Amino acid sequence: MNKEKEMLKGKVCLITGTSRGIGKETAECFAREGAIVYANARAKGGLAEWSDNINIKSKGKIIPLFFDITNTEEIRKAVMRIKKEQGRVDVLVNNAGMVSNEMLGMISIDKTREMFEVNVFGLLNLTQLITTRFMMKQKNGSIINLSSVVGIEGSKGQVAYSASKGAVAALTKSMAKELAPYNIRVNALAPGMIQTERLEETIRDVYKGRTPYVGMGRLGEPREIADGCLYLASESSSYVTGQILVIGGGIVP
């Protein structure tokens, strides 16, 4: 990639799930590249202090935006705020997600339903609003969905989660076909094992001892996923749509 210029200078971007991990790293990456980044989280936490620190040293800007991806009214208010303040959205990164891992016989339908509300329905709801209120009128935009390598390959002990991320991959391909005439690109990233707080907290036992199954012999880093997002958000990928980019270091799920 050409790092001599700001790859997202002046672009208005919305990234969900930025309180930590991949979302947080992607927001920082986009701000360094000159973007105006609306960084979403459900709760305030330390997001304001973090964004202030990033803004001091970045060419772009991070603006915290608090809403629950499963709450339609909160989503609408957030979208209207962006419309009032910027009048456009150039890039949407659907990163917010929920993980629940159980063997087939232990799957909770209620928990699975909750996971689909976040990983699929919330994503779909927000994307509908961003495309109809902004991108279709602009006749331009890039949508980046976060799927997972297990949504493509499957994984023992992750049946329900794999199903939700498989749905993300499928809707990505269909969205791309529908929105291409508006010059809106829709792609997805499918990360493998990435060293995030969520992996440590929720799926450490699932992946214990799995590093040998990764061709490169190590976990990925959030910045490596953020770089993938940067490529798909920038004009470097201006003729790329409907693709699922696996960033997994040669993992065998």
Secondary structure, 3 states (H helix, E strand, C coil): CCCCCCCCCCCEEEECCCCCHHHHHHHHHHHHCCCEEEEEECCCCCHHHHHHHHHHHCCCEEEEEECCCCCHHHHHHHHHHHHHHCCCCCEEEECCCCCCCCCHHHCCHHHHHHHHHHHHHHHHHHHHHHHHHHHHHHCCEEEEEECCHHHHHCCCCCHHHHHHHHHHHHHHHHHHHHHHHHCEEEEEEEECCECCHHHHHHCHHHHCCCHHHECCCCCECHHHHHHHHHHHHCHHHCCCCCCEEEECCCECC
